[in-house]
Amino acid sequence: MTINQFPMYVTFYGLAAIIAAVLAYVVAASKHRDASHWATIAFIFPPAALLTLLLSTVPAEHRQAHIVERKLKKYLDVD
Protein backbone atom coordinates (compact mmCIF):
# COMPACT_ATOMS: atom_id res chain seq x y z
CA MET A 1 0.00 0.00 0.00
CA THR A 2 1.36 3.35 -0.96
CA ILE A 3 0.43 6.73 0.40
CA ASN A 4 -1.53 7.42 -2.79
CA GLN A 5 -3.82 4.43 -2.16
CA PHE A 6 -4.70 5.40 1.40
CA PRO A 7 -7.60 7.77 0.49
CA MET A 8 -9.14 4.98 -1.58
CA TYR A 9 -9.10 2.61 1.42
CA VAL A 10 -10.58 5.28 3.69
CA THR A 11 -13.35 5.89 1.15
CA PHE A 12 -14.16 2.19 0.82
CA TYR A 13 -14.21 1.74 4.59
CA GLY A 14 -16.50 4.78 4.97
CA LEU A 15 -18.92 3.46 2.36
CA ALA A 16 -18.89 0.00 3.95
CA ALA A 17 -19.55 1.54 7.36
CA ILE A 18 -22.52 3.57 6.11
CA ILE A 19 -24.04 0.63 4.24
CA ALA A 20 -23.52 -1.67 7.25
CA ALA A 21 -25.15 0.87 9.58
CA VAL A 22 -28.23 1.21 7.38
CA LEU A 23 -28.50 -2.56 6.98
CA ALA A 24 -28.11 -3.15 10.72
CA TYR A 25 -30.73 -0.49 11.50
CA VAL A 26 -33.29 -2.04 9.16
CA VAL A 27 -32.66 -5.61 10.32
CA ALA A 28 -32.64 -4.71 14.02
CA ALA A 29 -35.85 -2.72 13.70
CA SER A 30 -37.55 -5.61 11.92
CA LYS A 31 -36.46 -7.95 14.73
CA HIS A 32 -37.72 -5.51 17.39
CA ARG A 33 -34.27 -4.73 18.76
CA ASP A 34 -32.68 -1.37 19.61
CA ALA A 35 -32.03 -0.24 16.04
CA SER A 36 -29.97 2.85 16.84
CA HIS A 37 -27.64 0.80 19.05
CA TRP A 38 -27.02 -1.78 16.34
CA ALA A 39 -26.56 0.89 13.67
CA THR A 40 -23.90 2.59 15.79
CA ILE A 41 -22.08 -0.67 16.45
CA ALA A 42 -22.20 -1.58 12.75
CA PHE A 43 -20.94 1.86 11.75
CA ILE A 44 -17.90 1.49 14.01
CA PHE A 45 -17.34 -2.19 13.19
CA PRO A 46 -19.08 -3.05 9.86
CA PRO A 47 -19.00 -6.88 10.24
CA ALA A 48 -21.34 -6.46 13.23
CA ALA A 49 -24.14 -6.01 10.70
CA LEU A 50 -23.91 -9.75 10.11
CA LEU A 51 -24.53 -10.36 13.80
CA THR A 52 -27.93 -8.65 13.56
CA LEU A 53 -28.89 -11.18 10.91
CA LEU A 54 -28.06 -14.05 13.27
CA LEU A 55 -30.03 -12.72 16.25
CA SER A 56 -33.52 -13.99 16.85
CA THR A 57 -36.61 -11.84 17.06
CA VAL A 58 -37.46 -10.50 20.51
CA PRO A 59 -40.51 -12.32 21.96
CA ALA A 60 -43.75 -10.38 22.32
CA GLU A 61 -43.74 -10.53 26.14
CA HIS A 62 -40.33 -8.81 26.25
CA ARG A 63 -41.51 -6.10 23.85
CA GLN A 64 -44.60 -5.51 25.98
CA ALA A 65 -42.52 -5.21 29.15
CA HIS A 66 -40.28 -2.66 27.45
CA ILE A 67 -43.29 -0.55 26.45
CA VAL A 68 -44.63 -0.63 30.02
CA GLU A 69 -41.23 0.42 31.40
CA ARG A 70 -41.11 3.40 29.03
CA LYS A 71 -44.60 4.52 30.03
CA LEU A 72 -43.77 4.22 33.72
CA LYS A 73 -40.56 6.15 33.24
CA LYS A 74 -42.49 8.90 31.43
CA TYR A 75 -44.94 9.27 34.32
CA LEU A 76 -42.39 8.90 37.10
CA ASP A 77 -39.84 11.30 35.60
CA VAL A 78 -39.74 14.47 37.70
CA ASP A 79 -38.32 16.83 35.04
Summary of the structure (lengths in Angstrom):
residues: 79
radius of gyration: 17.7
end to end distance: 54.6
largest distance: 58.5
contacts: 192
relative contact order: 0.12
helix: 75%
strand: 0%
